[in-house]
């Protein structure tokens, strides 16, 4: 049997045995089901175990599925993922420079909306303003989502805060009452950065060709996993809740929550999510100083509007800021 055929058989056998966790399967029965020999089934079972899946063999030669590894593979992410289109196509890598870079190349080649790119490690993960996103192996979630919205490019900036809301709602299930959104694209857990978003737009003639939403979440990082320069300001879900978190289940929840918010955004931007965004905001009521387009802008944060702009009150003036870098919050 050729290698590709052997891997395909192993995939199919895995899907069958894992649907009935705890049930023993006879090798001869699997061979008959897939119209192949028992030796080929035996090799498929060895391959499945080499991928990190736990199988148990009975004394009579039967086998049953025990557990799946917490690895961000396309097979694991897609298994049981109940979304309409986000994550229907999954490309999972061990190591890449940047998932956003891979996603952009795929989008330029015509990849469908909802295609995701994920990696166990990034060597040149990127944040906003050219910053590096620390992306060690087997610790975080680094995923990029390809979107092809039909609205105008002027409506795209709000997708960052929309994504931050989706992440905050996902992580709320792990650390209730401890999540905040720092406009425009950070998620804070107990006051420290736990997730960030990088959106990159390709558009022409007032039409969006594609939009890449890059998401980085610090999931199982320990303190020593962070560079000393950010150790005091960054955290992970594991550090906050004192227990290791299954990354596959977390990523699946992220994709489901993202899809819900994105569908709302396509219909009416942030209208239906406006109240939730305000409740999660870490800036409202505070005096904020930021840089935007080379200008220093400051005032009291009073709102985040339905397009995702931060609204500042400076005396009698209300200033809408669509993007910027927060330098001071009092």
C-alpha positions in Angstrom: 0.0 0.0 0.0 1.3 3.4 -1.0 2.1 5.9 1.8 -0.8 8.3 0.8 -3.2 5.4 0.7 -2.0 4.1 4.1 -2.4 7.5 5.7 -5.9 7.9 4.3 -6.8 4.5 5.7 -5.4 5.5 9.1 -7.5 8.6 9.0 -10.7 6.7 8.2 -10.0 4.0 10.8 -9.5 6.7 13.4 -12.8 8.4 12.6 -14.6 5.1 13.0 -13.1 4.0 16.3 -13.2 7.4 18.0 -16.9 7.8 17.4 -17.4 4.9 19.8 -15.0 5.7 22.6 -14.9 2.8 25.0 -16.1 0.2 22.5 -13.7 -2.6 21.3 -13.4 -3.2 17.6 -12.3 -6.4 16.0 -9.4 -6.0 13.6 -11.1 -8.5 11.2 -14.3 -6.4 11.3 -12.4 -3.2 10.5 -10.6 -5.0 7.6 -14.0 -6.1 6.2 -15.4 -2.6 6.6 -12.6 -1.0 4.7 -12.1 -4.0 2.3 -8.5 -4.5 3.1 -6.3 -6.9 5.0 -5.8 -7.3 8.7 -2.1 -6.4 8.3 -3.0 -3.1 6.7 -5.4 -2.4 9.6 -2.7 -3.2 12.0 -0.3 -0.8 10.3 -3.1 1.9 10.3 -3.5 1.4 14.1 0.3 1.8 14.6 0.2 5.0 12.6 -2.7 6.4 14.7 -0.7 5.7 17.9 2.4 7.4 16.4 0.3 10.5 15.9 -0.3 10.6 19.7 -3.7 8.9 20.0 -4.1 6.5 22.8 -5.6 3.1 21.8 -6.1 0.0 24.0 -5.6 -3.5 22.8 -7.6 -6.3 24.3 -6.2 -9.8 25.0 -8.2 -11.1 22.0 -6.7 -8.7 19.6 -9.5 -6.2 19.6 -8.8 -2.5 20.0 -10.6 0.6 21.3 -10.1 4.4 21.2 -9.1 5.9 24.6 -8.0 9.5 24.1 -6.8 12.1 21.5 -3.7 14.2 21.9 -4.0 18.0 22.5 -2.4 18.8 19.2 -3.6 21.5 16.8 -3.9 19.3 13.7 -6.4 19.8 11.0 -8.0 16.5 12.0 -8.4 17.4 15.6 -9.6 21.0 15.1 -12.2 19.9 12.5 -13.5 17.0 14.5 -16.8 18.0 16.0 -16.4 21.6 14.9 -19.9 22.9 14.5 -19.6 26.0 12.4 -21.2 27.0 9.1 -18.0 28.1 7.3 -15.3 29.2 9.7 -12.8 26.4 9.8 -14.3 24.3 7.1 -10.9 24.4 5.4 -8.0 24.0 7.9 -4.3 24.2 7.2 -2.3 23.3 10.3 1.5 23.5 10.5 4.1 22.6 13.0 6.2 25.8 12.5 5.8 28.8 10.3 7.2 32.3 10.2 3.7 33.9 10.5 0.2 32.4 10.0 -0.9 35.7 8.6 1.7 35.5 5.9 0.6 32.0 5.0 -3.0 33.0 5.0 -2.3 36.0 2.8 -0.7 33.8 0.2 -3.6 31.5 0.3 -6.1 34.3 0.0 -4.2 35.8 -3.0 -4.6 32.3 -4.6 -8.4 32.3 -4.1 -8.8 30.4 -0.8 -12.4 30.4 0.4 -13.8 32.6 3.2 -13.5 30.9 6.5 -10.3 29.1 5.6 -8.0 29.1 8.7 -4.2 28.7 9.1 -2.8 27.6 12.4 0.6 26.7 13.7 2.1 25.1 16.8 4.9 27.7 16.7 5.7 31.0 14.9 9.2 32.1 14.4 8.2 35.6 13.3 4.7 36.1 14.7 3.6 39.7 14.2 1.5 42.1 16.2 0.4 45.6 15.4 2.9 48.3 14.4 5.4 45.7 13.4 5.8 44.3 16.9 6.9 40.7 17.5 4.3 38.3 18.9 6.1 35.7 21.1 4.9 32.3 19.8 6.6 29.4 21.5 5.8 25.8 20.5 3.1 23.8 22.2 1.9 26.7 24.4 -0.4 29.0 22.6 -3.0 29.4 19.8 -1.8 31.1 16.7 -4.5 31.2 14.0 -5.3 33.4 11.0 -8.8 33.5 9.4 -9.5 34.5 5.8 -12.5 36.6 5.3 -14.1 38.0 2.1 -16.7 40.5 3.4 -18.9 42.3 0.9 -19.0 45.6 2.8 -16.8 48.5 2.0 -13.2 48.9 3.3 -14.3 51.8 5.5 -16.2 49.3 7.6 -13.3 46.9 8.2 -11.6 48.6 11.2 -14.4 47.5 13.6 -13.5 43.8 12.9 -10.6 44.1 15.4 -12.8 45.0 18.3 -15.4 42.5 17.1 -12.7 39.8 17.3 -11.6 41.0 20.7 -15.2 40.6 21.9 -15.4 37.1 20.6 -12.2 36.2 22.4 -13.3 37.8 25.6 -16.5 35.9 25.5 -14.7 32.6 24.8 -12.2 33.2 27.7 -15.0 34.2 30.0 -15.8 30.5 30.3 -12.4 29.9 31.8 -11.9 33.0 34.0 -15.4 34.5 34.7 -15.4 38.2 35.4 -11.7 38.7 34.8 -11.7 39.6 31.1 -11.4 43.1 29.6 -11.0 44.5 26.0 -8.3 47.2 25.6 -9.2 49.1 22.4 -8.5 48.5 19.6 -7.2 44.9 19.6 -6.0 43.5 23.0 -7.7 41.2 25.4 -6.7 41.5 29.1 -7.0 38.8 31.7 -6.7 40.1 35.3 -5.2 43.3 33.9 -2.5 41.6 31.7 -2.4 40.9 28.0 -3.6 37.4 27.2 -4.5 37.8 23.5 -4.0 40.1 20.6 -5.4 40.6 17.1 -3.8 41.7 13.9 -6.1 42.4 10.9 -4.6 42.9 7.4 -6.7 44.2 4.5 -6.3 43.8 0.8 -8.7 46.1 -1.2 -9.0 48.0 -4.4 -11.6 50.3 -5.9 -13.6 50.4 -2.7 -13.9 46.7 -2.6 -12.4 44.3 -0.2 -10.5 41.5 -1.9 -9.8 39.7 1.4 -9.2 40.4 5.0 -6.9 38.3 7.3 -7.7 38.3 11.0 -4.7 37.0 13.0 -5.2 35.9 16.5 -2.7 35.0 19.2 -3.7 33.6 22.5 -1.4 32.8 25.4 -2.8 29.6 26.6 -0.4 27.3 28.5 2.6 29.6 28.8 4.4 29.5 32.1 6.2 32.7 33.4 9.5 31.5 32.0 8.0 31.1 28.5 7.7 34.9 28.2 10.7 37.1 27.4 11.7 39.2 30.5 10.7 42.4 28.7 7.0 41.4 28.7 6.8 39.1 31.7 5.2 41.7 33.9 2.6 42.8 31.4 1.6 39.4 29.8 -0.2 36.4 31.1 -1.7 33.2 30.0 -4.9 31.4 30.7 -3.0 28.7 32.5 -1.2 31.2 34.8 -4.5 32.9 35.6 -6.5 29.8 36.4 -3.7 27.5 37.7 -4.4 24.6 35.4 -3.5 23.5 31.9 -6.0 24.2 29.2 -6.8 21.8 26.3 -5.9 24.0 23.2 -8.1 22.1 20.7 -11.3 22.6 22.6 -10.4 26.3 23.2 -9.6 26.9 19.6 -12.9 25.3 18.5 -14.8 27.6 20.9 -12.9 30.6 19.5 -14.0 29.7 16.0 -17.6 29.2 17.0 -17.8 32.5 18.9 -15.9 34.4 16.1 -18.4 33.1 13.5 -21.4 34.3 15.5 -19.9 37.8 16.0 -18.8 38.0 12.4 -22.3 37.1 11.1 -23.7 39.9 13.3 -21.1 42.3 12.1 -21.8 41.6 8.4 -25.5 42.3 9.0 -25.3 45.5 11.2 -21.6 46.1 12.2 -21.4 46.4 16.0 -25.0 47.4 16.6 -26.1 44.2 18.3 -22.8 43.8 20.2 -22.4 47.4 21.3 -23.5 46.9 24.8 -21.3 43.9 25.4 -18.3 45.7 24.0 -18.9 48.6 26.5 -19.2 46.2 29.4 -15.9 44.6 28.5 -14.0 47.9 27.8 -11.0 48.7 30.0 -10.9 52.3 28.8 -14.4 53.8 29.3 -14.4 56.6 31.9 -10.6 56.9 31.9 -8.6 59.8 30.5 -6.7 58.4 27.5 -3.7 59.7 25.6 -2.9 58.1 22.2 -1.1 58.5 19.0 -3.1 58.4 15.8 -1.8 59.3 12.3 1.1 61.2 13.8 -1.1 63.3 16.1 -1.4 63.2 19.9 -5.0 62.9 20.9 -6.4 62.8 24.4 -9.6 63.0 26.3 -12.0 60.9 28.4 -13.1 57.7 26.8 -16.9 57.8 26.7 -17.9 55.3 24.0 -16.9 52.8 21.4 -19.3 53.4 18.5 -20.9 50.9 16.1 -18.0 51.2 13.6 -15.4 50.4 16.3 -14.1 54.0 16.8 -13.1 55.0 20.3 -15.0 58.2 21.2 -13.1 60.7 23.4 -14.6 63.7 25.1 -12.2 66.7 25.3 -14.0 69.6 26.8 -16.9 70.4 24.4 -15.4 68.2 21.6 -16.2 64.6 20.9 -13.4 62.9 18.9 -13.9 59.7 17.0 -10.6 57.7 16.6 -10.6 54.8 14.2 -7.1 53.6 15.0 -4.3 54.5 17.4 -1.7 53.5 19.9 -2.6 54.1 23.6 0.3 55.6 25.5 -1.3 56.6 28.8 -4.5 55.7 30.7 -5.5 57.5 33.9 
